[in-house]
């Protein structure tokens, strides 16, 4: 599959982030859909699994995004979908927090710290889609 025809689901509680990510990725040919909540994102994934999930760590509560990643990693239908974790809290803190929320599983395939620039987002998406390295 050409990575430019891929479906990306962004789960972030900030509508402005939805606009920014769409502005960065849609001109590159990616189909971007968005959800404001973890539960809405899970529902969307089960209805139509995306090729990639971009997941904010802190949604309506500080660990909601981490719980979504954990649920994905334990769901047979969703566990192979790569995840790019996004957050302003920093990768080390995010990974440490994830290991408390969901011990024994890896969180995401890549971590992007907010704020991020368009080039970094495009490169991250391309790399993850090319490598399809969903964490076990």
Order of alpha helices (4+ residues) and beta strands (2+ residues): beta-alpha-beta-alpha-beta-alpha-beta-alpha-beta-alpha
